[in-house]
């Protein structure tokens, strides 16, 4: 299995805040050791490796993970906690997972 992590650099050159948060979580939990490749999607360079892979998989937000098991199409995860649960097979808190989904999808609302 190959896991690629894509983080973003904003057009002003600053790192994406959410990307920095996810990197901190990956490093503090020891999960970064499971990441095979880190690509940068630089808004200032549409040809940057991260922007190219985002375009390839039609992803419009960062950070995200591309998981290639070698069996079929690679799977894209835009929700960190879902990635942790399904790929790294670690326990997650459902409340935190739902909160992250809501933050990533401003078009969603509670019923």
Protein Blocks (a to p, Z undefined) as FASTA:
>chain_A
ZZdddddddfkopacfklmmmmmmmmmnopmmmpmbdcdddfklmkbmklmmmmmnopab
dcdddddehiajddddfbfklmmmmmnopacdfklmmmmmmmmmmmbccZZ
